[in-house]
Amino acid sequence: MENKYIKIEYFNDIKPQDFEPYGQIVGLYNEPPLEDLPNLKYYKDNIKLGPFIKDVDEVTLGLLHCKKRKAGEPIVKMEIHPSFTETFIPLHGGEVIFAMAPADDSKEEPDINKLRIFLLDGKLGVSLHRGTWHFPPLPIRDHADMVLIAKGNLSGQSELVDIGYNIFPVF
C-alpha cells in the first residue's frame, strides 16, 4: 500500500465557503441573534440541516466517545453515509483531527487528491453533507466526546471502504 502524507489544516483558519464541499462549520456567529439579552444571545440558524421529510428523515442526538489511536497508525479506510447527514459538536477534550473528502455520487471511493485533514480545536464543530467521505474524529488527547446529530434515512446504507493508501496526518 502506498503511503501518503497530508498536512493538517487548522480549522479556525478555514472560511465557510472553503469548507462548503464537505459541509458547514458549526459555531460561527454569522447572523443577527434571534434573542439578544444583556447576558445571552441566541443564534437560531447556525447550521441548516435541510427540510424534514415525513416518513423518511429521522433525527438522532447521540454522544460520540473517541479514543486516541496509537502514534503513527495510518488511516486506511474512510466511511460514507449517502442517505444521512452527520453533525459533530465538540464537548470534553474536543480537539480532534478530522479527515474528509467531498461527496461524489459517481465514485465508489473517495478522491484522495481532494482529501483534507482538519484540526478542530474544540471551539467549532462540523455538519457534513450527505455522502461526504470521512474518517471518525481522531482525538489529540486521550479521548474526546462529541455530540453527534444524524439526520436523514438512518436505516440507509453506510459504507467503510479501504482507500488503498496509508494516510498519515502531519503538522
Z-matrix of the N, CA and C atoms (Angstrom, degrees):
N
C 1 1.441
C 2 1.532 1 108.55
N 3 1.313 2 117.52 1 135.79
C 4 1.464 3 122.66 2 -179.28
C 5 1.526 4 110.65 3 -76.38
N 6 1.334 5 116.39 4 141.41
C 7 1.455 6 121.57 5 175.73
C 8 1.518 7 110.03 6 -89.54
N 9 1.320 8 115.92 7 141.86
C 10 1.464 9 121.43 8 176.21
C 11 1.523 10 107.31 9 -137.04
N 12 1.337 11 116.17 10 130.56
C 13 1.456 12 121.81 11 -179.38
C 14 1.523 13 108.13 12 -108.16
N 15 1.332 14 116.25 13 125.22
C 16 1.471 15 121.10 14 -176.75
C 17 1.515 16 108.93 15 -121.59
N 18 1.332 17 115.53 16 127.06
C 19 1.461 18 121.50 17 -178.91
C 20 1.520 19 110.09 18 -68.34
N 21 1.318 20 115.71 19 135.39
C 22 1.461 21 122.04 20 177.61
C 23 1.522 22 108.36 21 -79.49
N 24 1.336 23 116.62 22 130.98
C 25 1.457 24 121.97 23 178.44
C 26 1.523 25 109.08 24 -101.26
N 27 1.324 26 116.20 25 137.77
C 28 1.457 27 120.12 26 177.06
C 29 1.526 28 109.21 27 -73.68
N 30 1.322 29 115.67 28 119.73
C 31 1.456 30 121.38 29 -173.25
C 32 1.533 31 112.14 30 -61.57
N 33 1.332 32 117.57 31 -32.59
C 34 1.463 33 120.10 32 -179.91
C 35 1.524 34 111.97 33 -64.69
N 36 1.344 35 118.17 34 -17.52
C 37 1.464 36 121.98 35 178.42
C 38 1.528 37 112.68 36 -89.96
N 39 1.323 38 117.44 37 -3.98
C 40 1.467 39 121.72 38 -176.67
C 41 1.527 40 109.85 39 -87.19
N 42 1.317 41 116.94 40 134.66
C 43 1.472 42 121.55 41 176.07
C 44 1.528 43 109.19 42 -87.03
N 45 1.331 44 118.13 43 148.41
C 46 1.473 45 119.71 44 -179.24
C 47 1.527 46 113.14 45 -51.97
N 48 1.327 47 118.07 46 -39.93
C 49 1.469 48 119.95 47 -179.20
C 50 1.532 49 111.82 48 -68.53
N 51 1.341 50 117.66 49 -28.13
C 52 1.467 51 120.35 50 177.54
C 53 1.526 52 111.86 51 -74.43
N 54 1.333 53 116.22 52 -24.55
C 55 1.464 54 120.58 53 -179.70
C 56 1.526 55 111.83 54 -90.05
N 57 1.332 56 117.96 55 -8.87
C 58 1.464 57 123.34 56 -174.88
C 59 1.530 58 114.42 57 -51.27
N 60 1.347 59 121.28 58 -37.86
C 61 1.472 60 119.00 59 179.55
C 62 1.531 61 113.76 60 -60.93
N 63 1.340 62 117.54 61 -21.25
C 64 1.463 63 122.13 62 -176.11
C 65 1.526 64 112.13 63 -102.34
N 66 1.320 65 116.51 64 -34.30
C 67 1.457 66 120.94 65 -176.64
C 68 1.512 67 111.18 66 159.84
N 69 1.334 68 116.03 67 -142.73
C 70 1.457 69 122.17 68 -176.81
C 71 1.525 70 110.27 69 -123.68
N 72 1.325 71 115.91 70 151.59
C 73 1.458 72 121.47 71 174.69
C 74 1.521 73 107.83 72 -87.77
N 75 1.325 74 116.58 73 130.68
C 76 1.460 75 122.50 74 -179.39
C 77 1.521 76 109.10 75 -100.74
N 78 1.348 77 116.88 76 127.26
C 79 1.451 78 120.62 77 173.78
C 80 1.514 79 114.93 78 114.89
N 81 1.336 80 117.58 79 6.49
C 82 1.462 81 119.86 80 177.29
C 83 1.525 82 109.45 81 -89.45
N 84 1.317 83 116.47 82 144.92
C 85 1.471 84 121.46 83 176.37
C 86 1.525 85 107.45 84 -93.11
N 87 1.320 86 116.71 85 78.11
C 88 1.460 87 120.37 86 -173.13
C 89 1.529 88 113.23 87 -109.59
N 90 1.310 89 116.64 88 29.72
C 91 1.453 90 121.68 89 -179.70
C 92 1.522 91 107.95 90 -159.31
N 93 1.323 92 118.28 91 161.53
C 94 1.462 93 118.70 92 172.70
C 95 1.528 94 109.35 93 -69.12
N 96 1.342 95 117.96 94 143.48
C 97 1.464 96 119.08 95 -180.00
C 98 1.521 97 111.90 96 -69.04
N 99 1.332 98 115.02 97 145.78
C 100 1.466 99 120.76 98 175.86
C 101 1.524 100 109.47 99 -71.14
N 102 1.338 101 115.31 100 -38.28
C 103 1.456 102 121.66 101 178.76
C 104 1.522 103 107.04 102 -123.35
N 105 1.337 104 116.64 103 127.86
C 106 1.459 105 121.18 104 -176.66
C 107 1.524 106 108.49 105 -131.26
N 108 1.341 107 115.36 106 94.24
C 109 1.454 108 122.43 107 -179.67
C 110 1.533 109 108.71 108 -109.68
N 111 1.326 110 118.25 109 165.47
C 112 1.469 111 118.87 110 -178.09
C 113 1.534 112 114.42 111 -54.13
N 114 1.318 113 118.43 112 -37.77
C 115 1.467 114 120.63 113 -177.02
C 116 1.517 115 113.94 114 -116.49
N 117 1.322 116 117.88 115 13.76
C 118 1.465 117 120.16 116 -176.56
C 119 1.518 118 109.96 117 -155.40
N 120 1.299 119 115.39 118 136.60
C 121 1.465 120 121.33 119 171.68
C 122 1.522 121 107.30 120 -129.60
N 123 1.329 122 116.49 121 135.24
C 124 1.463 123 121.19 122 -179.17
C 125 1.521 124 108.74 123 -116.72
N 126 1.337 125 115.17 124 120.74
C 127 1.457 126 122.08 125 178.70
C 128 1.520 127 107.89 126 -106.00
N 129 1.310 128 116.56 127 105.98
C 130 1.466 129 123.46 128 -170.75
C 131 1.531 130 112.97 129 -72.74
N 132 1.298 131 117.68 130 -39.59
C 133 1.462 132 121.13 131 -171.60
C 134 1.523 133 112.20 132 -110.70
N 135 1.324 134 116.67 133 51.44
C 136 1.451 135 119.67 134 -178.46
C 137 1.519 136 112.03 135 -66.62
N 138 1.332 137 117.17 136 -36.78
C 139 1.463 138 121.70 137 172.95
C 140 1.515 139 108.56 138 -134.15
N 141 1.302 140 116.47 139 151.99
C 142 1.462 141 122.21 140 177.97
C 143 1.529 142 107.69 141 -105.44
N 144 1.334 143 116.40 142 110.88
C 145 1.459 144 120.34 143 179.69
C 146 1.525 145 112.06 144 -88.19
N 147 1.323 146 117.49 145 -1.72
C 148 1.455 147 121.30 146 178.03
C 149 1.511 148 112.16 147 84.86
N 150 1.331 149 116.90 148 174.38
C 151 1.467 150 120.29 149 -177.11
C 152 1.523 151 111.96 150 -70.61
N 153 1.306 152 114.00 151 152.72
C 154 1.461 153 120.88 152 175.00
C 155 1.521 154 107.26 153 -90.05
N 156 1.326 155 117.63 154 125.15
C 157 1.459 156 121.73 155 -178.80
C 158 1.519 157 107.90 156 -105.61
N 159 1.311 158 116.02 157 113.48
C 160 1.461 159 121.77 158 -175.63
C 161 1.532 160 110.65 159 -55.36
N 162 1.322 161 115.45 160 136.76
C 163 1.464 162 124.77 161 177.46
C 164 1.532 163 114.06 162 67.16
N 165 1.326 164 118.17 163 3.40
C 166 1.457 165 120.41 164 176.73
C 167 1.525 166 109.82 165 -122.00
N 168 1.333 167 115.99 166 -50.46
C 169 1.453 168 119.93 167 -178.48
C 170 1.520 169 111.55 168 -82.83
N 171 1.304 170 114.54 169 134.09
C 172 1.455 171 122.54 170 171.24
C 173 1.519 172 106.06 171 -122.14
N 174 1.309 173 116.83 172 156.69
C 175 1.453 174 121.44 173 175.32
C 176 1.520 175 107.70 174 -128.89
N 177 1.329 176 116.36 175 129.29
C 178 1.467 177 120.46 176 173.70
C 179 1.521 178 108.06 177 -122.78
N 180 1.304 179 114.90 178 147.64
C 181 1.450 180 122.53 179 176.32
C 182 1.513 181 106.30 180 -122.36
N 183 1.325 182 116.92 181 113.77
C 184 1.459 183 120.45 182 -175.76
C 185 1.512 184 111.60 183 -131.14
N 186 1.301 185 115.38 184 176.61
C 187 1.455 186 122.74 185 177.51
C 188 1.519 187 107.87 186 -113.73
N 189 1.316 188 116.44 187 127.53
C 190 1.461 189 122.71 188 178.99
C 191 1.525 190 107.93 189 -106.66
N 192 1.323 191 116.66 190 121.50
C 193 1.462 192 122.28 191 178.55
C 194 1.522 193 107.61 192 -110.66
N 195 1.316 194 117.07 193 114.43
C 196 1.467 195 122.43 194 -177.49
C 197 1.524 196 109.58 195 -111.36
N 198 1.321 197 115.97 196 135.59
C 199 1.458 198 121.11 197 177.10
C 200 1.528 199 109.17 198 -104.89
N 201 1.326 200 114.95 199 148.45
C 202 1.454 201 121.07 200 179.14
C 203 1.528 202 109.79 201 -64.58
N 204 1.323 203 115.82 202 139.39
C 205 1.466 204 121.09 203 176.98
C 206 1.517 205 110.25 204 -87.25
N 207 1.317 206 115.77 205 167.86
C 208 1.462 207 121.21 206 178.01
C 209 1.528 208 109.65 207 -64.44
N 210 1.324 209 116.39 208 143.17
C 211 1.462 210 121.78 209 178.59
C 212 1.524 211 109.91 210 -57.45
N 213 1.317 212 116.63 211 134.53
C 214 1.455 213 121.56 212 177.44
C 215 1.512 214 115.40 213 82.03
N 216 1.338 215 117.77 214 -0.90
C 217 1.467 216 120.62 215 179.53
C 218 1.532 217 109.15 216 -73.78
N 219 1.340 218 118.46 217 120.51
C 220 1.464 219 120.29 218 -175.84
C 221 1.539 220 112.86 219 -78.39
N 222 1.304 221 114.60 220 162.75
C 223 1.462 222 122.04 221 169.70
C 224 1.523 223 105.99 222 -87.86
N 225 1.312 224 118.40 223 123.27
C 226 1.466 225 121.85 224 -178.51
C 227 1.525 226 111.88 225 -122.27
N 228 1.326 227 116.93 226 -9.36
C 229 1.459 228 121.35 227 -179.84
C 230 1.522 229 109.49 228 -134.94
N 231 1.317 230 116.10 229 156.58
C 232 1.462 231 121.70 230 172.72
C 233 1.520 232 107.41 231 -137.32
N 234 1.338 233 114.47 232 156.48
C 235 1.461 234 118.80 233 -179.60
C 236 1.522 235 110.35 234 -117.31
N 237 1.318 236 113.90 235 160.46
C 238 1.462 237 121.66 236 -179.67
C 239 1.530 238 107.87 237 -143.06
N 240 1.318 239 115.48 238 143.59
C 241 1.461 240 122.06 239 176.64
C 242 1.535 241 107.19 240 -127.11
N 243 1.322 242 118.49 241 90.24
C 244 1.466 243 120.41 242 -174.98
C 245 1.529 244 114.62 243 -71.43
N 246 1.338 245 118.05 244 -14.07
C 247 1.470 246 118.31 245 -175.53
C 248 1.532 247 113.67 246 -112.57
N 249 1.348 248 117.27 247 3.47
C 250 1.463 249 117.81 248 176.06
C 251 1.524 250 111.64 249 -153.01
N 252 1.329 251 114.99 250 159.58
C 253 1.455 252 122.44 251 177.13
C 254 1.518 253 109.42 252 -97.24
N 255 1.315 254 115.67 253 159.75
C 256 1.454 255 121.05 254 173.99
C 257 1.530 256 108.58 255 -132.13
N 258 1.333 257 115.09 256 137.06
C 259 1.457 258 121.94 257 176.40
C 260 1.522 259 107.45 258 -122.19
N 261 1.327 260 116.39 259 127.47
C 262 1.459 261 123.29 260 -177.75
C 263 1.525 262 108.81 261 -113.57
N 264 1.339 263 116.72 262 120.44
C 265 1.469 264 122.11 263 179.90
C 266 1.521 265 107.44 264 -120.43
N 267 1.340 266 116.80 265 120.64
C 268 1.466 267 120.27 266 -174.33
C 269 1.524 268 112.68 267 -68.59
N 270 1.331 269 114.44 268 145.64
C 271 1.458 270 122.80 269 172.81
C 272 1.526 271 106.71 270 -124.54
N 273 1.305 272 117.37 271 -128.79
C 274 1.464 273 123.72 272 -178.70
C 275 1.528 274 111.40 273 -60.58
N 276 1.327 275 116.21 274 129.72
C 277 1.469 276 120.67 275 175.91
C 278 1.507 277 113.08 276 61.74
N 279 1.327 278 117.54 277 34.06
C 280 1.457 279 122.59 278 -169.40
C 281 1.505 280 118.38 279 -70.42
N 282 1.337 281 118.82 280 9.62
C 283 1.463 282 119.58 281 176.62
C 284 1.530 283 109.28 282 -75.72
N 285 1.327 284 115.78 283 114.95
C 286 1.461 285 120.48 284 -177.95
C 287 1.521 286 110.70 285 -138.36
N 288 1.312 287 114.76 286 156.09
C 289 1.458 288 122.26 287 169.15
C 290 1.526 289 105.96 288 -99.11
N 291 1.321 290 115.99 289 135.09
C 292 1.458 291 120.70 290 -175.05
C 293 1.527 292 108.24 291 -131.34
N 294 1.338 293 117.26 292 115.24
C 295 1.468 294 122.79 293 178.79
C 296 1.521 295 108.91 294 -96.80
N 297 1.353 296 116.17 295 133.99
C 298 1.465 297 118.78 296 179.54
C 299 1.524 298 111.27 297 -154.82
N 300 1.321 299 113.83 298 156.02
C 301 1.465 300 122.12 299 175.81
C 302 1.527 301 106.97 300 -133.86
N 303 1.347 302 117.73 301 148.12
C 304 1.460 303 120.40 302 -176.47
C 305 1.528 304 113.00 303 -61.01
N 306 1.323 305 114.52 304 152.48
C 307 1.469 306 120.98 305 174.90
C 308 1.523 307 109.24 306 -64.02
N 309 1.309 308 116.51 307 143.00
C 310 1.462 309 122.59 308 175.54
C 311 1.521 310 107.31 309 -153.80
N 312 1.330 311 116.23 310 102.68
C 313 1.467 312 121.41 311 -176.11
C 314 1.516 313 113.39 312 -64.36
N 315 1.341 314 117.51 313 -16.59
C 316 1.460 315 119.65 314 -176.55
C 317 1.527 316 112.28 315 -86.72
N 318 1.340 317 117.57 316 -4.60
C 319 1.464 318 120.09 317 -176.43
C 320 1.515 319 111.14 318 -119.96
N 321 1.334 320 114.71 319 148.82
C 322 1.465 321 120.55 320 178.75
C 323 1.523 322 112.11 321 -97.69
N 324 1.333 323 116.75 322 4.06
C 325 1.453 324 121.73 323 176.67
C 326 1.529 325 107.74 324 -150.46
N 327 1.330 326 117.43 325 159.82
C 328 1.464 327 119.30 326 -177.79
C 329 1.524 328 111.93 327 -69.70
N 330 1.319 329 115.58 328 152.60
C 331 1.456 330 121.84 329 174.37
C 332 1.532 331 106.67 330 -81.67
N 333 1.317 332 116.53 331 103.61
C 334 1.466 333 122.04 332 -176.02
C 335 1.528 334 110.90 333 -60.09
N 336 1.331 335 118.00 334 -29.19
C 337 1.462 336 120.85 335 179.47
C 338 1.533 337 112.56 336 -69.73
N 339 1.328 338 116.66 337 -16.46
C 340 1.470 339 120.90 338 178.11
C 341 1.530 340 112.09 339 -106.06
N 342 1.321 341 116.34 340 4.50
C 343 1.463 342 121.09 341 179.54
C 344 1.525 343 109.65 342 -67.75
N 345 1.336 344 115.54 343 131.50
C 346 1.464 345 121.52 344 175.65
C 347 1.522 346 107.58 345 -128.19
N 348 1.315 347 115.36 346 149.41
C 349 1.461 348 121.12 347 178.91
C 350 1.520 349 107.92 348 -123.30
N 351 1.330 350 115.07 349 124.14
C 352 1.455 351 121.64 350 -176.26
C 353 1.521 352 110.61 351 -111.53
N 354 1.330 353 116.29 352 145.28
C 355 1.455 354 122.23 353 170.97
C 356 1.523 355 106.55 354 -101.82
N 357 1.322 356 116.38 355 111.11
C 358 1.460 357 121.79 356 175.20
C 359 1.520 358 106.83 357 -93.14
N 360 1.324 359 117.14 358 124.46
C 361 1.466 360 120.78 359 -173.31
C 362 1.521 361 113.89 360 -89.94
N 363 1.318 362 118.33 361 8.40
C 364 1.460 363 121.33 362 178.60
C 365 1.510 364 113.85 363 95.18
N 366 1.330 365 117.74 364 -3.51
C 367 1.470 366 121.09 365 -179.24
C 368 1.522 367 112.31 366 -97.20
N 369 1.318 368 117.29 367 -26.34
C 370 1.457 369 122.28 368 -179.51
C 371 1.522 370 108.87 369 -125.83
N 372 1.329 371 116.11 370 152.40
C 373 1.450 372 121.89 371 175.54
C 374 1.515 373 109.80 372 -115.27
N 375 1.333 374 115.45 373 -175.26
C 376 1.465 375 121.12 374 178.90
C 377 1.518 376 109.87 375 -135.12
N 378 1.315 377 114.60 376 147.10
C 379 1.457 378 121.72 377 172.58
C 380 1.519 379 106.38 378 -122.44
N 381 1.318 380 116.86 379 110.11
C 382 1.467 381 121.97 380 -173.84
C 383 1.523 382 111.16 381 -85.35
N 384 1.319 383 115.55 382 142.21
C 385 1.466 384 121.02 383 172.17
C 386 1.522 385 110.11 384 -64.31
N 387 1.310 386 117.05 385 157.02
C 388 1.465 387 120.68 386 170.19
C 389 1.524 388 107.51 387 -56.96
N 390 1.320 389 115.96 388 134.81
C 391 1.458 390 119.76 389 175.57
C 392 1.517 391 115.76 390 83.55
N 393 1.341 392 118.99 391 2.64
C 394 1.461 393 119.76 392 176.14
C 395 1.535 394 108.38 393 -71.08
N 396 1.320 395 115.87 394 126.45
C 397 1.460 396 120.76 395 176.96
C 398 1.519 397 108.49 396 -73.23
N 399 1.325 398 117.20 397 137.54
C 400 1.464 399 119.74 398 179.87
C 401 1.523 400 110.30 399 -158.52
N 402 1.313 401 113.02 400 160.94
C 403 1.451 402 121.19 401 171.02
C 404 1.515 403 105.52 402 -110.81
N 405 1.327 404 118.87 403 142.47
C 406 1.469 405 119.27 404 -179.30
C 407 1.530 406 111.26 405 -53.02
N 408 1.334 407 117.33 406 150.05
C 409 1.463 408 120.96 407 -178.46
C 410 1.527 409 112.00 408 -54.48
N 411 1.332 410 115.26 409 137.99
C 412 1.468 411 122.54 410 179.87
C 413 1.525 412 108.61 411 -108.92
N 414 1.339 413 117.75 412 108.73
C 415 1.471 414 120.11 413 -178.44
C 416 1.525 415 112.75 414 -63.54
N 417 1.329 416 115.26 415 145.07
C 418 1.461 417 122.35 416 174.18
C 419 1.528 418 109.15 417 -79.47
N 420 1.323 419 115.49 418 -38.31
C 421 1.466 420 120.80 419 179.06
C 422 1.527 421 108.87 420 -93.97
N 423 1.319 422 116.28 421 -165.08
C 424 1.460 423 123.35 422 -178.25
C 425 1.524 424 112.56 423 -55.41
N 426 1.323 425 116.53 424 -42.76
C 427 1.468 426 120.70 425 179.24
C 428 1.530 427 109.32 426 -158.32
N 429 1.312 428 115.39 427 168.57
C 430 1.461 429 121.86 428 175.54
C 431 1.525 430 107.91 429 -144.86
N 432 1.317 431 114.90 430 142.54
C 433 1.464 432 121.18 431 174.46
C 434 1.518 433 108.37 432 -112.30
N 435 1.318 434 115.08 433 140.74
C 436 1.464 435 120.77 434 178.83
C 437 1.518 436 108.90 435 -139.40
N 438 1.339 437 115.87 436 147.11
C 439 1.456 438 120.65 437 168.08
C 440 1.521 439 105.59 438 -78.37
N 441 1.321 440 116.70 439 133.75
C 442 1.465 441 121.75 440 178.00
C 443 1.518 442 108.39 441 -119.83
N 444 1.327 443 115.50 442 117.52
C 445 1.466 444 121.73 443 176.25
C 446 1.524 445 107.04 444 -106.96
N 447 1.307 446 116.93 445 121.05
C 448 1.467 447 121.57 446 176.73
C 449 1.522 448 107.75 447 -112.37
N 450 1.350 449 116.31 448 135.92
C 451 1.469 450 120.82 449 -178.69
C 452 1.516 451 109.52 450 -139.51
N 453 1.330 452 115.24 451 131.48
C 454 1.458 453 121.36 452 177.33
C 455 1.503 454 110.22 453 137.31
N 456 1.316 455 116.09 454 -151.44
C 457 1.454 456 122.43 455 177.41
C 458 1.530 457 107.06 456 -85.12
N 459 1.333 458 115.73 457 88.77
C 460 1.462 459 120.61 458 -172.37
C 461 1.522 460 113.64 459 -71.41
N 462 1.317 461 116.93 460 -15.25
C 463 1.459 462 119.22 461 175.27
C 464 1.529 463 110.70 462 -88.03
N 465 1.340 464 116.18 463 0.47
C 466 1.458 465 120.81 464 178.71
C 467 1.510 466 111.73 465 -69.39
N 468 1.301 467 115.73 466 171.98
C 469 1.455 468 122.27 467 -173.25
C 470 1.530 469 111.92 468 -74.35
N 471 1.303 470 116.31 469 138.43
C 472 1.462 471 124.08 470 169.39
C 473 1.509 472 106.33 471 -120.10
N 474 1.318 473 115.41 472 142.92
C 475 1.456 474 118.59 473 -178.65
C 476 1.519 475 110.87 474 -126.27
N 477 1.312 476 116.11 475 142.69
C 478 1.457 477 123.90 476 171.95
C 479 1.523 478 105.50 477 -116.69
N 480 1.338 479 116.24 478 116.78
C 481 1.455 480 121.51 479 -170.23
C 482 1.525 481 110.86 480 -118.92
N 483 1.327 482 116.25 481 135.54
C 484 1.455 483 121.78 482 172.58
C 485 1.530 484 106.89 483 -71.21
N 486 1.340 485 117.17 484 125.05
C 487 1.467 486 120.20 485 -173.82
C 488 1.527 487 113.88 486 -91.50
N 489 1.328 488 118.33 487 -4.19
C 490 1.459 489 120.94 488 175.99
C 491 1.518 490 114.66 489 79.17
N 492 1.313 491 117.66 490 8.68
C 493 1.466 492 122.93 491 179.44
C 494 1.529 493 108.82 492 -136.58
N 495 1.312 494 115.38 493 156.72
C 496 1.456 495 122.32 494 164.99
C 497 1.517 496 105.36 495 -97.95
N 498 1.313 497 118.40 496 109.42
C 499 1.470 498 122.35 497 -178.49
C 500 1.532 499 108.02 498 -95.20
N 501 1.320 500 115.74 499 126.37
C 502 1.456 501 122.26 500 178.07
C 503 1.523 502 108.73 501 -116.97
N 504 1.348 503 117.94 502 113.46
C 505 1.472 504 119.87 503 174.11
C 506 1.538 505 108.98 504 -70.56
N 507 1.328 506 117.55 505 134.44
C 508 1.463 507 121.73 506 178.69
C 509 1.525 508 109.49 507 -132.19
N 510 1.328 509 115.13 508 145.30
C 511 1.475 510 120.15 509 176.25
C 512 1.505 511 109.74 510 -85.97
